[in-house]
Amino acid sequence: MHVLVRDNNVDQALRVLKKKMQREGVFREMKQRRSYEKPSERKTREKSEAIRRARKLARKQAIREGLLPAPPKKKPFERKPPLPEIKARTE
């Protein structure tokens, strides 16, 4: 995996690297390998993951075909205008 560091901007390169690793599933695999997983547990986990993926795919397909309503769109975050400044009394 390669990440280019542009203009000595290491922070941005780290962000890009983390995003690539997240997409590849490296963090998930590291978490799973922390402790031993019995083969039977591994089978059940992989089976449940496959079922979850199949359900997600079927749900997306049904939404595309119009059989299910699409989930409501999220509203973009709107910042509130700043409060007016109150001048302090000087007595």
PDB file of N, CA, C and O in Angstrom:
ATOM      1  N   MET A   1       0.850  -1.168   0.000  1.00  0.00           N
ATOM      2  CA  MET A   1       0.000   0.000   0.000  1.00  0.00           C
ATOM      3  C   MET A   1       0.900   1.236   0.000  1.00  0.00           C
ATOM      4  O   MET A   1       1.821   1.337   0.810  1.00  0.00           O
ATOM      5  N   HIS A   2       0.634   2.163  -0.899  1.00  0.00           N
ATOM      6  CA  HIS A   2       1.458   3.361  -1.021  1.00  0.00           C
ATOM      7  C   HIS A   2       0.621   4.602  -0.757  1.00  0.00           C
ATOM      8  O   HIS A   2      -0.527   4.698  -1.190  1.00  0.00           O
ATOM      9  N   VAL A   3       1.216   5.553  -0.036  1.00  0.00           N
ATOM     10  CA  VAL A   3       0.581   6.845   0.206  1.00  0.00           C
ATOM     11  C   VAL A   3       1.630   7.909  -0.077  1.00  0.00           C
ATOM     12  O   VAL A   3       2.734   7.864   0.467  1.00  0.00           O
ATOM     13  N   LEU A   4       1.287   8.851  -0.918  1.00  0.00           N
ATOM     14  CA  LEU A   4       2.204   9.934  -1.251  1.00  0.00           C
ATOM     15  C   LEU A   4       2.075  11.058  -0.226  1.00  0.00           C
ATOM     16  O   LEU A   4       0.969  11.446   0.150  1.00  0.00           O
ATOM     17  N   VAL A   5       3.220  11.575   0.219  1.00  0.00           N
ATOM     18  CA  VAL A   5       3.232  12.716   1.133  1.00  0.00           C
ATOM     19  C   VAL A   5       3.519  13.948   0.292  1.00  0.00           C
ATOM     20  O   VAL A   5       4.600  14.093  -0.280  1.00  0.00           O
ATOM     21  N   ARG A   6       2.547  14.815   0.228  1.00  0.00           N
ATOM     22  CA  ARG A   6       2.693  16.020  -0.596  1.00  0.00           C
ATOM     23  C   ARG A   6       2.992  17.221   0.295  1.00  0.00           C
ATOM     24  O   ARG A   6       2.363  17.404   1.337  1.00  0.00           O
ATOM     25  N   ASP A   7       3.932  18.015  -0.112  1.00  0.00           N
ATOM     26  CA  ASP A   7       4.317  19.252   0.590  1.00  0.00           C
ATOM     27  C   ASP A   7       4.619  19.009   2.070  1.00  0.00           C
ATOM     28  O   ASP A   7       4.290  19.841   2.916  1.00  0.00           O
ATOM     29  N   ASN A   8       5.238  17.879   2.380  1.00  0.00           N
ATOM     30  CA  ASN A   8       5.575  17.506   3.765  1.00  0.00           C
ATOM     31  C   ASN A   8       4.361  17.511   4.687  1.00  0.00           C
ATOM     32  O   ASN A   8       4.495  17.754   5.886  1.00  0.00           O
ATOM     33  N   ASN A   9       3.182  17.245   4.139  1.00  0.00           N
ATOM     34  CA  ASN A   9       1.959  17.221   4.929  1.00  0.00           C
ATOM     35  C   ASN A   9       1.705  15.789   5.404  1.00  0.00           C
ATOM     36  O   ASN A   9       0.981  15.023   4.766  1.00  0.00           O
ATOM     37  N   VAL A  10       2.318  15.449   6.538  1.00  0.00           N
ATOM     38  CA  VAL A  10       2.239  14.095   7.060  1.00  0.00           C
ATOM     39  C   VAL A  10       0.848  13.800   7.616  1.00  0.00           C
ATOM     40  O   VAL A  10       0.374  12.668   7.520  1.00  0.00           O
ATOM     41  N   ASP A  11       0.190  14.800   8.194  1.00  0.00           N
ATOM     42  CA  ASP A  11      -1.148  14.588   8.767  1.00  0.00           C
ATOM     43  C   ASP A  11      -2.134  14.124   7.699  1.00  0.00           C
ATOM     44  O   ASP A  11      -2.903  13.187   7.912  1.00  0.00           O
ATOM     45  N   GLN A  12      -2.100  14.786   6.564  1.00  0.00           N
ATOM     46  CA  GLN A  12      -3.007  14.410   5.477  1.00  0.00           C
ATOM     47  C   GLN A  12      -2.673  13.003   4.961  1.00  0.00           C
ATOM     48  O   GLN A  12      -3.574  12.222   4.656  1.00  0.00           O
ATOM     49  N   ALA A  13      -1.391  12.690   4.867  1.00  0.00           N
ATOM     50  CA  ALA A  13      -0.982  11.360   4.401  1.00  0.00           C
ATOM     51  C   ALA A  13      -1.437  10.281   5.382  1.00  0.00           C
ATOM     52  O   ALA A  13      -1.848   9.198   4.965  1.00  0.00           O
ATOM     53  N   LEU A  14      -1.365  10.569   6.686  1.00  0.00           N
ATOM     54  CA  LEU A  14      -1.846   9.615   7.689  1.00  0.00           C
ATOM     55  C   LEU A  14      -3.351   9.385   7.559  1.00  0.00           C
ATOM     56  O   LEU A  14      -3.823   8.252   7.663  1.00  0.00           O
ATOM     57  N   ARG A  15      -4.101  10.464   7.332  1.00  0.00           N
ATOM     58  CA  ARG A  15      -5.550  10.335   7.154  1.00  0.00           C
ATOM     59  C   ARG A  15      -5.866   9.458   5.955  1.00  0.00           C
ATOM     60  O   ARG A  15      -6.750   8.604   6.019  1.00  0.00           O
ATOM     61  N   VAL A  16      -5.137   9.671   4.851  1.00  0.00           N
ATOM     62  CA  VAL A  16      -5.355   8.873   3.642  1.00  0.00           C
ATOM     63  C   VAL A  16      -5.009   7.410   3.910  1.00  0.00           C
ATOM     64  O   VAL A  16      -5.725   6.511   3.471  1.00  0.00           O
ATOM     65  N   LEU A  17      -3.907   7.170   4.635  1.00  0.00           N
ATOM     66  CA  LEU A  17      -3.495   5.804   4.956  1.00  0.00           C
ATOM     67  C   LEU A  17      -4.541   5.108   5.816  1.00  0.00           C
ATOM     68  O   LEU A  17      -4.883   3.953   5.560  1.00  0.00           O
ATOM     69  N   LYS A  18      -5.053   5.800   6.837  1.00  0.00           N
ATOM     70  CA  LYS A  18      -6.079   5.208   7.707  1.00  0.00           C
ATOM     71  C   LYS A  18      -7.333   4.871   6.924  1.00  0.00           C
ATOM     72  O   LYS A  18      -7.948   3.827   7.142  1.00  0.00           O
ATOM     73  N   LYS A  19      -7.713   5.759   6.008  1.00  0.00           N
ATOM     74  CA  LYS A  19      -8.909   5.515   5.205  1.00  0.00           C
ATOM     75  C   LYS A  19      -8.716   4.294   4.318  1.00  0.00           C
ATOM     76  O   LYS A  19      -9.624   3.474   4.183  1.00  0.00           O
ATOM     77  N   LYS A  20      -7.518   4.167   3.702  1.00  0.00           N
ATOM     78  CA  LYS A  20      -7.237   3.008   2.849  1.00  0.00           C
ATOM     79  C   LYS A  20      -7.250   1.722   3.671  1.00  0.00           C
ATOM     80  O   LYS A  20      -7.794   0.709   3.232  1.00  0.00           O
ATOM     81  N   MET A  21      -6.653   1.761   4.860  1.00  0.00           N
ATOM     82  CA  MET A  21      -6.622   0.577   5.716  1.00  0.00           C
ATOM     83  C   MET A  21      -8.023   0.193   6.174  1.00  0.00           C
ATOM     84  O   MET A  21      -8.346  -0.992   6.256  1.00  0.00           O
ATOM     85  N   GLN A  22      -8.853   1.185   6.471  1.00  0.00           N
ATOM     86  CA  GLN A  22     -10.233   0.929   6.871  1.00  0.00           C
ATOM     87  C   GLN A  22     -10.992   0.252   5.734  1.00  0.00           C
ATOM     88  O   GLN A  22     -11.731  -0.708   5.953  1.00  0.00           O
ATOM     89  N   ARG A  23     -10.802   0.763   4.515  1.00  0.00           N
ATOM     90  CA  ARG A  23     -11.485   0.210   3.356  1.00  0.00           C
ATOM     91  C   ARG A  23     -11.060  -1.229   3.088  1.00  0.00           C
ATOM     92  O   ARG A  23     -11.876  -2.055   2.677  1.00  0.00           O
ATOM     93  N   GLU A  24      -9.784  -1.530   3.320  1.00  0.00           N
ATOM     94  CA  GLU A  24      -9.265  -2.871   3.081  1.00  0.00           C
ATOM     95  C   GLU A  24      -9.641  -3.853   4.191  1.00  0.00           C
ATOM     96  O   GLU A  24      -9.530  -5.064   4.002  1.00  0.00           O
ATOM     97  N   GLY A  25     -10.082  -3.352   5.336  1.00  0.00           N
ATOM     98  CA  GLY A  25     -10.475  -4.220   6.439  1.00  0.00           C
ATOM     99  C   GLY A  25      -9.317  -4.643   7.316  1.00  0.00           C
ATOM    100  O   GLY A  25      -9.400  -5.666   7.996  1.00  0.00           O
ATOM    101  N   VAL A  26      -8.239  -3.879   7.314  1.00  0.00           N
ATOM    102  CA  VAL A  26      -7.060  -4.237   8.100  1.00  0.00           C
ATOM    103  C   VAL A  26      -7.359  -4.123   9.592  1.00  0.00           C
ATOM    104  O   VAL A  26      -6.959  -4.989  10.370  1.00  0.00           O
ATOM    105  N   PHE A  27      -8.064  -3.055  10.002  1.00  0.00           N
ATOM    106  CA  PHE A  27      -8.354  -2.847  11.420  1.00  0.00           C
ATOM    107  C   PHE A  27      -9.264  -3.953  11.949  1.00  0.00           C
ATOM    108  O   PHE A  27      -9.071  -4.433  13.066  1.00  0.00           O
ATOM    109  N   ARG A  28     -10.245  -4.355  11.162  1.00  0.00           N
ATOM    110  CA  ARG A  28     -11.167  -5.413  11.575  1.00  0.00           C
ATOM    111  C   ARG A  28     -10.409  -6.724  11.764  1.00  0.00           C
ATOM    112  O   ARG A  28     -10.641  -7.457  12.725  1.00  0.00           O
ATOM    113  N   GLU A  29      -9.498  -7.005  10.828  1.00  0.00           N
ATOM    114  CA  GLU A  29      -8.719  -8.240  10.913  1.00  0.00           C
ATOM    115  C   GLU A  29      -7.783  -8.221  12.118  1.00  0.00           C
ATOM    116  O   GLU A  29      -7.623  -9.241  12.787  1.00  0.00           O
ATOM    117  N   MET A  30      -7.165  -7.078  12.403  1.00  0.00           N
ATOM    118  CA  MET A  30      -6.282  -6.967  13.564  1.00  0.00           C
ATOM    119  C   MET A  30      -7.065  -7.222  14.851  1.00  0.00           C
ATOM    120  O   MET A  30      -6.579  -7.899  15.757  1.00  0.00           O
ATOM    121  N   LYS A  31      -8.268  -6.682  14.924  1.00  0.00           N
ATOM    122  CA  LYS A  31      -9.099  -6.855  16.107  1.00  0.00           C
ATOM    123  C   LYS A  31      -9.467  -8.326  16.293  1.00  0.00           C
ATOM    124  O   LYS A  31      -9.471  -8.829  17.416  1.00  0.00           O
ATOM    125  N   GLN A  32      -9.774  -9.015  15.197  1.00  0.00           N
ATOM    126  CA  GLN A  32     -10.140 -10.423  15.284  1.00  0.00           C
ATOM    127  C   GLN A  32      -8.958 -11.290  15.681  1.00  0.00           C
ATOM    128  O   GLN A  32      -9.137 -12.302  16.360  1.00  0.00           O
ATOM    129  N   ARG A  33      -7.767 -10.918  15.277  1.00  0.00           N
ATOM    130  CA  ARG A  33      -6.582 -11.741  15.540  1.00  0.00           C
ATOM    131  C   ARG A  33      -5.988 -11.505  16.928  1.00  0.00           C
ATOM    132  O   ARG A  33      -4.997 -12.138  17.289  1.00  0.00           O
ATOM    133  N   ARG A  34      -6.579 -10.607  17.707  1.00  0.00           N
ATOM    134  CA  ARG A  34      -6.064 -10.376  19.054  1.00  0.00           C
ATOM    135  C   ARG A  34      -6.157 -11.628  19.910  1.00  0.00           C
ATOM    136  O   ARG A  34      -5.273 -11.901  20.722  1.00  0.00           O
ATOM    137  N   SER A  35      -7.218 -12.378  19.728  1.00  0.00           N
ATOM    138  CA  SER A  35      -7.387 -13.601  20.507  1.00  0.00           C
ATOM    139  C   SER A  35      -7.743 -14.744  19.568  1.00  0.00           C
ATOM    140  O   SER A  35      -8.187 -14.533  18.439  1.00  0.00           O
ATOM    141  N   TYR A  36      -7.536 -15.970  20.067  1.00  0.00           N
ATOM    142  CA  TYR A  36      -7.799 -17.150  19.257  1.00  0.00           C
ATOM    143  C   TYR A  36      -9.294 -17.328  19.046  1.00  0.00           C
ATOM    144  O   TYR A  36     -10.094 -17.122  19.958  1.00  0.00           O
ATOM    145  N   GLU A  37      -9.655 -17.714  17.833  1.00  0.00           N
ATOM    146  CA  GLU A  37     -11.052 -17.968  17.501  1.00  0.00           C
ATOM    147  C   GLU A  37     -11.174 -19.432  17.084  1.00  0.00           C
ATOM    148  O   GLU A  37     -10.504 -19.895  16.160  1.00  0.00           O
ATOM    149  N   LYS A  38     -12.046 -20.144  17.789  1.00  0.00           N
ATOM    150  CA  LYS A  38     -12.232 -21.564  17.473  1.00  0.00           C
ATOM    151  C   LYS A  38     -12.789 -21.691  16.061  1.00  0.00           C
ATOM    152  O   LYS A  38     -13.519 -20.811  15.605  1.00  0.00           O
ATOM    153  N   PRO A  39     -12.455 -22.777  15.361  1.00  0.00           N
ATOM    154  CA  PRO A  39     -12.954 -22.968  14.005  1.00  0.00           C
ATOM    155  C   PRO A  39     -14.477 -22.940  13.915  1.00  0.00           C
ATOM    156  O   PRO A  39     -15.032 -22.434  12.940  1.00  0.00           O
ATOM    157  N   SER A  40     -15.160 -23.486  14.934  1.00  0.00           N
ATOM    158  CA  SER A  40     -16.632 -23.474  14.908  1.00  0.00           C
ATOM    159  C   SER A  40     -17.153 -22.049  15.031  1.00  0.00           C
ATOM    160  O   SER A  40     -18.119 -21.681  14.363  1.00  0.00           O
ATOM    161  N   GLU A  41     -16.511 -21.231  15.894  1.00  0.00           N
ATOM    162  CA  GLU A  41     -16.922 -19.827  16.038  1.00  0.00           C
ATOM    163  C   GLU A  41     -16.652 -19.057  14.753  1.00  0.00           C
ATOM    164  O   GLU A  41     -17.438 -18.199  14.353  1.00  0.00           O
ATOM    165  N   ARG A  42     -15.528 -19.376  14.109  1.00  0.00           N
ATOM    166  CA  ARG A  42     -15.179 -18.712  12.857  1.00  0.00           C
ATOM    167  C   ARG A  42     -16.222 -19.009  11.783  1.00  0.00           C
ATOM    168  O   ARG A  42     -16.636 -18.114  11.046  1.00  0.00           O
ATOM    169  N   LYS A  43     -16.647 -20.283  11.699  1.00  0.00           N
ATOM    170  CA  LYS A  43     -17.661 -20.666  10.714  1.00  0.00           C
ATOM    171  C   LYS A  43     -18.958 -19.910  10.941  1.00  0.00           C
ATOM    172  O   LYS A  43     -19.545 -19.379   9.999  1.00  0.00           O
ATOM    173  N   THR A  44     -19.416 -19.860  12.221  1.00  0.00           N
ATOM    174  CA  THR A  44     -20.677 -19.174  12.508  1.00  0.00           C
ATOM    175  C   THR A  44     -20.570 -17.685  12.207  1.00  0.00           C
ATOM    176  O   THR A  44     -21.513 -17.086  11.691  1.00  0.00           O
ATOM    177  N   ARG A  45     -19.404 -17.075  12.532  1.00  0.00           N
ATOM    178  CA  ARG A  45     -19.224 -15.646  12.255  1.00  0.00           C
ATOM    179  C   ARG A  45     -19.250 -15.376  10.758  1.00  0.00           C
ATOM    180  O   ARG A  45     -19.928 -14.458  10.296  1.00  0.00           O
ATOM    181  N   GLU A  46     -18.508 -16.182  10.000  1.00  0.00           N
ATOM    182  CA  GLU A  46     -18.463 -15.978   8.549  1.00  0.00           C
ATOM    183  C   GLU A  46     -19.827 -16.203   7.916  1.00  0.00           C
ATOM    184  O   GLU A  46     -20.203 -15.507   6.972  1.00  0.00           O
ATOM    185  N   LYS A  47     -20.567 -17.180   8.439  1.00  0.00           N
ATOM    186  CA  LYS A  47     -21.906 -17.445   7.914  1.00  0.00           C
ATOM    187  C   LYS A  47     -22.842 -16.271   8.191  1.00  0.00           C
ATOM    188  O   LYS A  47     -23.606 -15.859   7.318  1.00  0.00           O
ATOM    189  N   SER A  48     -22.776 -15.735   9.415  1.00  0.00           N
ATOM    190  CA  SER A  48     -23.640 -14.596   9.746  1.00  0.00           C
ATOM    191  C   SER A  48     -23.260 -13.362   8.929  1.00  0.00           C
ATOM    192  O   SER A  48     -24.134 -12.593   8.530  1.00  0.00           O
ATOM    193  N   GLU A  49     -21.945 -13.164   8.672  1.00  0.00           N
ATOM    194  CA  GLU A  49     -21.515 -12.046   7.831  1.00  0.00           C
ATOM    195  C   GLU A  49     -22.037 -12.198   6.412  1.00  0.00           C
ATOM    196  O   GLU A  49     -22.458 -11.219   5.796  1.00  0.00           O
ATOM    197  N   ALA A  50     -22.013 -13.422   5.890  1.00  0.00           N
ATOM    198  CA  ALA A  50     -22.510 -13.669   4.536  1.00  0.00           C
ATOM    199  C   ALA A  50     -24.011 -13.408   4.463  1.00  0.00           C
ATOM    200  O   ALA A  50     -24.499 -12.834   3.490  1.00  0.00           O
ATOM    201  N   ILE A  51     -24.742 -13.831   5.495  1.00  0.00           N
ATOM    202  CA  ILE A  51     -26.194 -13.581   5.528  1.00  0.00           C
ATOM    203  C   ILE A  51     -26.466 -12.090   5.567  1.00  0.00           C
ATOM    204  O   ILE A  51     -27.358 -11.601   4.874  1.00  0.00           O
ATOM    205  N   ARG A  52     -25.698 -11.359   6.379  1.00  0.00           N
ATOM    206  CA  ARG A  52     -25.873  -9.908   6.486  1.00  0.00           C
ATOM    207  C   ARG A  52     -25.624  -9.229   5.136  1.00  0.00           C
ATOM    208  O   ARG A  52     -26.376  -8.346   4.724  1.00  0.00           O
ATOM    209  N   ARG A  53     -24.542  -9.660   4.450  1.00  0.00           N
ATOM    210  CA  ARG A  53     -24.248  -9.081   3.129  1.00  0.00           C
ATOM    211  C   ARG A  53     -25.359  -9.373   2.134  1.00  0.00           C
ATOM    212  O   ARG A  53     -25.747  -8.498   1.361  1.00  0.00           O
ATOM    213  N   ALA A  54     -25.879 -10.612   2.148  1.00  0.00           N
ATOM    214  CA  ALA A  54     -26.944 -10.995   1.213  1.00  0.00           C
ATOM    215  C   ALA A  54     -28.207 -10.183   1.481  1.00  0.00           C
ATOM    216  O   ALA A  54     -28.865  -9.729   0.546  1.00  0.00           O
ATOM    217  N   ARG A  55     -28.549  -9.998   2.764  1.00  0.00           N
ATOM    218  CA  ARG A  55     -29.735  -9.200   3.109  1.00  0.00           C
ATOM    219  C   ARG A  55     -29.583  -7.762   2.648  1.00  0.00           C
ATOM    220  O   ARG A  55     -30.517  -7.166   2.111  1.00  0.00           O
ATOM    221  N   LYS A  56     -28.390  -7.210   2.864  1.00  0.00           N
ATOM    222  CA  LYS A  56     -28.138  -5.817   2.461  1.00  0.00           C
ATOM    223  C   LYS A  56     -28.271  -5.678   0.947  1.00  0.00           C
ATOM    224  O   LYS A  56     -28.880  -4.728   0.454  1.00  0.00           O
ATOM    225  N   LEU A  57     -27.694  -6.636   0.212  1.00  0.00           N
ATOM    226  CA  LEU A  57     -27.772  -6.617  -1.246  1.00  0.00           C
ATOM    227  C   LEU A  57     -29.227  -6.727  -1.713  1.00  0.00           C
ATOM    228  O   LEU A  57     -29.645  -6.010  -2.621  1.00  0.00           O
ATOM    229  N   ALA A  58     -29.998  -7.633  -1.086  1.00  0.00           N
ATOM    230  CA  ALA A  58     -31.409  -7.812  -1.457  1.00  0.00           C
ATOM    231  C   ALA A  58     -32.209  -6.556  -1.145  1.00  0.00           C
ATOM    232  O   ALA A  58     -33.081  -6.169  -1.923  1.00  0.00           O
ATOM    233  N   ARG A  59     -31.919  -5.911  -0.005  1.00  0.00           N
ATOM    234  CA  ARG A  59     -32.624  -4.682   0.363  1.00  0.00           C
ATOM    235  C   ARG A  59     -32.345  -3.569  -0.641  1.00  0.00           C
ATOM    236  O   ARG A  59     -33.260  -2.860  -1.061  1.00  0.00           O
ATOM    237  N   LYS A  60     -31.067  -3.417  -1.028  1.00  0.00           N
ATOM    238  CA  LYS A  60     -30.716  -2.391  -2.013  1.00  0.00           C
ATOM    239  C   LYS A  60     -31.374  -2.667  -3.357  1.00  0.00           C
ATOM    240  O   LYS A  60     -31.842  -1.748  -4.029  1.00  0.00           O
ATOM    241  N   GLN A  61     -31.406  -3.944  -3.747  1.00  0.00           N
ATOM    242  CA  GLN A  61     -32.038  -4.324  -5.017  1.00  0.00           C
ATOM    243  C   GLN A  61     -33.528  -4.003  -4.981  1.00  0.00           C
ATOM    244  O   GLN A  61     -34.073  -3.488  -5.958  1.00  0.00           O
ATOM    245  N   ALA A  62     -34.194  -4.304  -3.860  1.00  0.00           N
ATOM    246  CA  ALA A  62     -35.627  -4.043  -3.731  1.00  0.00           C
ATOM    247  C   ALA A  62     -35.908  -2.543  -3.774  1.00  0.00           C
ATOM    248  O   ALA A  62     -36.912  -2.120  -4.346  1.00  0.00           O
ATOM    249  N   ILE A  63     -35.041  -1.740  -3.180  1.00  0.00           N
ATOM    250  CA  ILE A  63     -35.221  -0.280  -3.208  1.00  0.00           C
ATOM    251  C   ILE A  63     -35.058   0.222  -4.641  1.00  0.00           C
ATOM    252  O   ILE A  63     -35.814   1.085  -5.088  1.00  0.00           O
ATOM    253  N   ARG A  64     -34.065  -0.321  -5.367  1.00  0.00           N
ATOM    254  CA  ARG A  64     -33.854   0.097  -6.756  1.00  0.00           C
ATOM    255  C   ARG A  64     -35.045  -0.245  -7.631  1.00  0.00           C
ATOM    256  O   ARG A  64     -35.409   0.526  -8.519  1.00  0.00           O
ATOM    257  N   GLU A  65     -35.667  -1.419  -7.379  1.00  0.00           N
ATOM    258  CA  GLU A  65     -36.799  -1.852  -8.189  1.00  0.00           C
ATOM    259  C   GLU A  65     -38.108  -1.210  -7.756  1.00  0.00           C
ATOM    260  O   GLU A  65     -39.135  -1.389  -8.411  1.00  0.00           O
ATOM    261  N   GLY A  66     -38.079  -0.460  -6.654  1.00  0.00           N
ATOM    262  CA  GLY A  66     -39.277   0.237  -6.200  1.00  0.00           C
ATOM    263  C   GLY A  66     -40.177  -0.611  -5.324  1.00  0.00           C
ATOM    264  O   GLY A  66     -41.312  -0.214  -5.059  1.00  0.00           O
ATOM    265  N   LEU A  67     -39.717  -1.757  -4.867  1.00  0.00           N
ATOM    266  CA  LEU A  67     -40.534  -2.612  -4.010  1.00  0.00           C
ATOM    267  C   LEU A  67     -40.544  -2.121  -2.563  1.00  0.00           C
ATOM    268  O   LEU A  67     -41.511  -2.336  -1.832  1.00  0.00           O
ATOM    269  N   LEU A  68     -39.470  -1.466  -2.163  1.00  0.00           N
ATOM    270  CA  LEU A  68     -39.372  -0.897  -0.823  1.00  0.00           C
ATOM    271  C   LEU A  68     -39.172   0.609  -0.932  1.00  0.00           C
ATOM    272  O   LEU A  68     -38.536   1.079  -1.876  1.00  0.00           O
ATOM    273  N   PRO A  69     -39.709   1.376   0.025  1.00  0.00           N
ATOM    274  CA  PRO A  69     -39.452   2.822  -0.011  1.00  0.00           C
ATOM    275  C   PRO A  69     -38.008   3.115   0.370  1.00  0.00           C
ATOM    276  O   PRO A  69     -37.425   2.432   1.213  1.00  0.00           O
ATOM    277  N   ALA A  70     -37.447   4.122  -0.251  1.00  0.00           N
ATOM    278  CA  ALA A  70     -36.072   4.509   0.046  1.00  0.00           C
ATOM    279  C   ALA A  70     -36.028   5.133   1.433  1.00  0.00           C
ATOM    280  O   ALA A  70     -36.988   5.786   1.841  1.00  0.00           O
ATOM    281  N   PRO A  71     -34.928   4.945   2.171  1.00  0.00           N
ATOM    282  CA  PRO A  71     -34.823   5.563   3.500  1.00  0.00           C
ATOM    283  C   PRO A  71     -34.810   7.078   3.366  1.00  0.00           C
ATOM    284  O   PRO A  71     -34.339   7.605   2.358  1.00  0.00           O
ATOM    285  N   PRO A  72     -35.324   7.791   4.376  1.00  0.00           N
ATOM    286  CA  PRO A  72     -35.356   9.253   4.283  1.00  0.00           C
ATOM    287  C   PRO A  72     -33.950   9.831   4.226  1.00  0.00           C
ATOM    288  O   PRO A  72     -33.031   9.334   4.876  1.00  0.00           O
ATOM    289  N   LYS A  73     -33.802  10.880   3.444  1.00  0.00           N
ATOM    290  CA  LYS A  73     -32.505  11.532   3.300  1.00  0.00           C
ATOM    291  C   LYS A  73     -32.197  12.336   4.557  1.00  0.00           C
ATOM    292  O   LYS A  73     -33.090  12.938   5.153  1.00  0.00           O
ATOM    293  N   LYS A  74     -30.941  12.341   4.949  1.00  0.00           N
ATOM    294  CA  LYS A  74     -30.533  13.115   6.111  1.00  0.00           C
ATOM    295  C   LYS A  74     -30.389  14.574   5.718  1.00  0.00           C
ATOM    296  O   LYS A  74     -29.878  14.899   4.646  1.00  0.00           O
ATOM    297  N   LYS A  75     -30.853  15.457   6.614  1.00  0.00           N
ATOM    298  CA  LYS A  75     -30.724  16.888   6.367  1.00  0.00           C
ATOM    299  C   LYS A  75     -29.289  17.299   6.657  1.00  0.00           C
ATOM    300  O   LYS A  75     -28.696  16.823   7.625  1.00  0.00           O
ATOM    301  N   PRO A  76     -28.724  18.172   5.838  1.00  0.00           N
ATOM    302  CA  PRO A  76     -27.362  18.633   6.131  1.00  0.00           C
ATOM    303  C   PRO A  76     -27.357  19.476   7.406  1.00  0.00           C
ATOM    304  O   PRO A  76     -28.327  20.178   7.696  1.00  0.00           O
ATOM    305  N   PHE A  77     -26.284  19.406   8.150  1.00  0.00           N
ATOM    306  CA  PHE A  77     -26.165  20.145   9.399  1.00  0.00           C
ATOM    307  C   PHE A  77     -26.140  21.635   9.114  1.00  0.00           C
ATOM    308  O   PHE A  77     -25.378  22.111   8.272  1.00  0.00           O
ATOM    309  N   GLU A  78     -26.985  22.364   9.831  1.00  0.00           N
ATOM    310  CA  GLU A  78     -27.028  23.821   9.671  1.00  0.00           C
ATOM    311  C   GLU A  78     -26.568  24.468  10.960  1.00  0.00           C
ATOM    312  O   GLU A  78     -27.044  24.143  12.049  1.00  0.00           O
ATOM    313  N   ARG A  79     -25.639  25.383  10.814  1.00  0.00           N
ATOM    314  CA  ARG A  79     -25.168  26.098  11.997  1.00  0.00           C
ATOM    315  C   ARG A  79     -26.142  27.210  12.345  1.00  0.00           C
ATOM    316  O   ARG A  79     -26.706  27.864  11.468  1.00  0.00           O
ATOM    317  N   LYS A  80     -26.324  27.407  13.636  1.00  0.00           N
ATOM    318  CA  LYS A  80     -27.186  28.491  14.087  1.00  0.00           C
ATOM    319  C   LYS A  80     -26.405  29.791  13.993  1.00  0.00           C
ATOM    320  O   LYS A  80     -25.189  29.802  14.184  1.00  0.00           O
ATOM    321  N   PRO A  81     -27.101  30.898  13.697  1.00  0.00           N
ATOM    322  CA  PRO A  81     -26.380  32.176  13.643  1.00  0.00           C
ATOM    323  C   PRO A  81     -25.889  32.539  15.042  1.00  0.00           C
ATOM    324  O   PRO A  81     -26.535  32.184  16.028  1.00  0.00           O
ATOM    325  N   PRO A  82     -24.767  33.233  15.145  1.00  0.00           N
ATOM    326  CA  PRO A  82     -24.233  33.580  16.459  1.00  0.00           C
ATOM    327  C   PRO A  82     -25.168  34.537  17.196  1.00  0.00           C
ATOM    328  O   PRO A  82     -25.875  35.337  16.583  1.00  0.00           O
ATOM    329  N   LEU A  83     -25.156  34.436  18.517  1.00  0.00           N
ATOM    330  CA  LEU A  83     -25.995  35.319  19.323  1.00  0.00           C
ATOM    331  C   LEU A  83     -25.441  36.735  19.278  1.00  0.00           C
ATOM    332  O   LEU A  83     -24.229  36.929  19.188  1.00  0.00           O
ATOM    333  N   PRO A  84     -26.340  37.738  19.340  1.00  0.00           N
ATOM    334  CA  PRO A  84     -25.831  39.123  19.336  1.00  0.00           C
ATOM    335  C   PRO A  84     -25.076  39.402  20.632  1.00  0.00           C
ATOM    336  O   PRO A  84     -25.425  38.888  21.695  1.00  0.00           O
ATOM    337  N   GLU A  85     -24.041  40.221  20.524  1.00  0.00           N
ATOM    338  CA  GLU A  85     -23.240  40.534  21.703  1.00  0.00           C
ATOM    339  C   GLU A  85     -23.971  41.541  22.564  1.00  0.00           C
ATOM    340  O   GLU A  85     -24.572  42.493  22.066  1.00  0.00           O
ATOM    341  N   ILE A  86     -23.910  41.314  23.864  1.00  0.00           N
ATOM    342  CA  ILE A  86     -24.547  42.226  24.832  1.00  0.00           C
ATOM    343  C   ILE A  86     -23.451  43.066  25.445  1.00  0.00           C
ATOM    344  O   ILE A  86     -22.460  42.553  25.966  1.00  0.00           O
ATOM    345  N   LYS A  87     -23.653  44.379  25.370  1.00  0.00           N
ATOM    346  CA  LYS A  87     -22.652  45.281  25.929  1.00  0.00           C
ATOM    347  C   LYS A  87     -22.831  45.346  27.434  1.00  0.00           C
ATOM    348  O   LYS A  87     -23.946  45.500  27.933  1.00  0.00           O
ATOM    349  N   ALA A  88     -21.733  45.227  28.143  1.00  0.00           N
ATOM    350  CA  ALA A  88     -21.769  45.277  29.611  1.00  0.00           C
ATOM    351  C   ALA A  88     -21.918  46.715  30.074  1.00  0.00           C
ATOM    352  O   ALA A  88     -21.381  47.645  29.473  1.00  0.00           O
ATOM    353  N   ARG A  89     -22.669  46.870  31.171  1.00  0.00           N
ATOM    354  CA  ARG A  89     -22.856  48.214  31.727  1.00  0.00           C
ATOM    355  C   ARG A  89     -21.599  48.622  32.515  1.00  0.00           C
ATOM    356  O   ARG A  89     -21.026  47.828  33.261  1.00  0.00           O
ATOM    357  N   THR A  90     -21.209  49.837  32.332  1.00  0.00           N
ATOM    358  CA  THR A  90     -20.085  50.352  33.117  1.00  0.00           C
ATOM    359  C   THR A  90     -20.634  51.465  33.976  1.00  0.00           C
ATOM    360  O   THR A  90     -21.127  52.471  33.467  1.00  0.00           O
ATOM    361  N   GLU A  91     -20.547  51.284  35.288  1.00  0.00           N
ATOM    362  CA  GLU A  91     -21.091  52.274  36.223  1.00  0.00           C
ATOM    363  C   GLU A  91     -20.022  52.874  37.060  1.00  0.00           C
ATOM    364  O   GLU A  91     -20.304  53.727  37.902  1.00  0.00           O
TER     365      GLU A  91
END
